Amino acid sequence: MDLGLKDKIIIVTGGAKGIGAAISEVLAQEGAFPVIIGRNEEDNRQHLAHIERAGGKGWQVPAELTHPEECAQAVKAVAEKFGQIDGLVNNAGINDGIGLEAGSYENFMLSLHRNLVHYYLVAHHALPWLKKSKGAIVNISSKTAETGQGNTSAYAAANGGRNALTREWAVELLPYSIRVNAIIVAESWTPLYESWINTFEDKEAKLAGIVAGIPLEKRMTTPEEIAQMAAFLLSGKSSHTTGQLIHVDGGYVHLDRALK
């Protein structure tokens, strides 16, 4: 299916690693021009080289998104380079394990900047351009806001905020025909997920137990499966879909855990 994304300029925050990298790659395969915004310029360039070797195109802007001024500067750089912004994927973030009992105000607020505040800031600065293009926004979120996980108060709160902003922006941006949706991720194998699994003493048993609880095919969701949904939601093929929290998770969140 041709999604009609050819030559579209689409910002992907955290677009060089994990789910963001898959999204950048799929967008390039669709003929779009993904712009990776991430803190590590070397990682950004390495993934762009991978995209280009496969015949795609893209660009990158190094930025530390926990710094509000760098969010503004990054979007400005994209606008000045291309004169347009057609879509935004808010993706950058990390489950940083800031809990209630052992956490602190300082770490809680830092986690919100890592995982939520830049979602607002990048969208805010990109909005004038998205209004011109009648673009789309996709927020990548996590099941932790719905299920809880334990010892991750800040990350769960940030994802609750991502979900709420998705619905709020969908309403506010109706007059501009800007669609806003979220993809809710549950269990997907990424470098960050692997790092988390490696914190357990018996990591093989821990992973096996998680996979056994995923209803559809007893396997983890691939980053590419999430990326394909993101591309669809950014495209005109989803032209009447807005304000939705779409779970790409093999039924993990909503299907009965008693399923065998």
Sequence and secondary structure as in RCSB ss.txt:
>XXXX:A:sequence
MDLGLKDKIIIVTGGAKGIGAAISEVLAQEGAFPVIIGRNEEDNRQHLAHIERAGGKGWQVPAELTHPEECAQAV
KAVAEKFGQIDGLVNNAGINDGIGLEAGSYENFMLSLHRNLVHYYLVAHHALPWLKKSKGAIVNISSKTAETGQG
NTSAYAAANGGRNALTREWAVELLPYSIRVNAIIVAESWTPLYESWINTFEDKEAKLAGIVAGIPLEKRMTTPEE
IAQMAAFLLSGKSSHTTGQLIHVDGGYVHLDRALK
>XXXX:A:secstr
   S TT EEEEETTTSHHHHHHHHHHHHTT EEEEEES HHHHHHHHHHHHHTT   EEEE  TTSHHHHHHHH
HHHHHHHS   EEEE         SSS  HHHHHHHHIIIIIHHHHHHHHHHHHHHHHT EEEEEEETHHHH  S
S HHHHHHHHHHHHHHHHHHHHTGGGT EEEEEEE SB  HHHHHHHTTSTTHHHHHHHHHHT TTTTS B HHH
HHHHHHHHHSGGGTT  S EEEESTTTTTS TT  
